[in-house]
Amino acid sequence: MAARTSKDAFAHGAAAKVIANLIARVVTAGKEIHILLLGCNTIEVVPHLIEAAQSSALQHVWVLCTDEVWPSDLAPFLWHHYGGLVERGDMQQFRSATRTILGEYTAHYNRQKIDDESLREARSGASAISAGAQESLANAVYLDRLDRVKLVPGGTVKMAKL
């Protein structure tokens, strides 16, 4: 594993079908489901998820995802406040606290000198993560209820920022 230089391909549609089965079970039980897609560019799973899930279930599904290369050491920032601040039907406290913690960490993240390919990739170009200390890492994260997500021609989505 240490010799690997790239990540394996991820079948978004296949993953969405598996998650859609879970959504159906949770919604049938009368519960709300929160899906935290913590990896890189996980927003690409969302259109497939909307397509795979039953339309009547979408109002009971919240999805958190990223639209950037998201180094694995930052994933805990995306679920850190989850257990203490999430309430059924309301993700606002979780959203606010997560946005704050990511904002506070952004300057430190930009100063890191760790030689890691994913960090180098995340900092290249004009991405939200690499845009500088005034930009927050939170700008690469989205959190929305699936029934509110808009499908955009070309297979992308429009979601609320974290």
URSULMO-V451688 format. One record per residue. RES is the residue in one letter. OMEGA is omega in degrees with one decimal (NA if undefined). D_LAST is the distance of its C-alpha to the last C-alpha in Angstrom with 2 decimals. Layout:
RES;OMEGA;D_LAST  RES;OMEGA;D_LAST
This chain:
M;-178.5;33.13  A;-178.4;33.39  A;-179.2;34.88  R;179.2;31.97  T;178.4;30.55  S;179.3;28.05  K;176.2;25.82  D;177.1;27.17  A;-177.2;26.14  F;-179.3;23.76  A;-175.8;24.83  H;-178.8;21.73  G;179.4;23.93  A;178.5;25.76  A;-179.8;22.74  A;179.2;21.38  K;178.7;24.82  V;179.3;24.88  I;179.4;21.49  A;176.3;22.72  N;177.4;25.80  L;178.4;23.84  I;-178.9;21.84  A;-180.0;25.27  R;-177.9;26.70  V;-178.6;23.95  V;176.8;23.89  T;178.2;27.70  A;177.5;27.74  G;-177.7;25.91  K;175.2;22.67  E;-179.9;18.95  I;177.1;17.40  H;-178.4;14.08  I;179.4;13.91  L;179.2;12.17  L;-166.7;13.03  L;-176.3;12.99  G;-179.4;15.27  C;173.8;15.46  N;-176.9;14.52  T;175.4;13.96  I;179.9;12.60  E;177.9;16.38  V;-170.8;17.01  V;178.9;15.19  P;178.4;18.05  H;179.9;20.57  L;177.4;19.00  I;-179.9;19.17  E;-175.0;22.71  A;-177.1;23.80  A;175.9;22.65  Q;-177.0;24.74  S;179.2;23.45  S;-178.8;24.29  A;-171.8;21.97  L;-179.4;18.73  Q;-179.3;18.04  H;-173.9;18.14  V;173.1;15.65  W;179.6;11.92  V;171.3;10.56  L;-178.5;8.02  C;179.2;9.12  T;174.6;9.54  D;-178.7;11.53  E;166.0;13.47  V;-173.3;16.16  W;-178.0;14.61  P;-174.1;17.48  S;179.6;18.26  D;177.7;18.66  L;-177.8;14.92  A;179.7;14.18  P;178.4;15.03  F;-177.1;12.20  L;177.2;9.86  W;-175.9;12.27  H;-176.4;13.99  H;-171.6;13.16  Y;-175.2;13.25  G;-175.3;16.95  G;-170.5;17.16  L;-178.5;14.38  V;174.8;13.87  E;179.7;16.15  R;177.3;17.38  G;-176.5;15.84  D;179.0;13.28  M;-172.8;9.99  Q;179.6;9.34  Q;176.6;11.01  F;179.9;9.34  R;-177.4;5.75  S;-178.6;7.75  A;179.8;9.90  T;177.0;7.80  R;179.8;6.31  T;-177.2;10.06  I;177.1;11.64  L;177.6;10.15  G;179.2;11.19  E;-177.3;14.49  Y;-173.2;15.14  T;-178.7;14.60  A;177.4;18.11  H;179.7;19.71  Y;-179.3;18.23  N;179.4;19.62  R;-176.4;22.95  Q;178.3;23.48  K;-179.0;26.67  I;179.2;26.40  D;-176.1;28.12  D;-176.0;25.90  E;-178.5;25.65  S;176.8;21.98  L;179.1;21.17  R;179.7;23.55  E;-178.7;22.05  A;-177.6;18.46  R;-177.2;19.89  S;176.9;22.10  G;-175.8;21.76  A;-178.1;19.29  S;179.2;16.02  A;-178.6;12.89  I;-173.5;13.77  S;-171.0;17.35  A;177.1;17.21  G;-173.8;18.32  A;-179.0;17.74  Q;176.0;16.45  E;-179.9;13.39  S;172.3;10.63  L;-178.9;9.99  A;-179.6;6.23  N;178.0;7.05  A;-175.1;8.20  V;179.7;5.45  Y;176.8;4.69  L;-178.7;5.15  D;173.7;8.14  R;-172.9;11.76  L;179.5;14.14  D;178.5;16.43  R;-178.5;13.98  V;180.0;13.32  K;174.1;15.83  L;-178.9;18.11  V;177.7;19.14  P;-177.6;22.69  G;174.8;23.04  G;177.4;21.02  T;-178.9;17.46  V;172.0;14.69  K;-176.7;12.51  M;175.5;9.19  A;174.8;6.47  K;176.2;3.76  L;NA;0.00
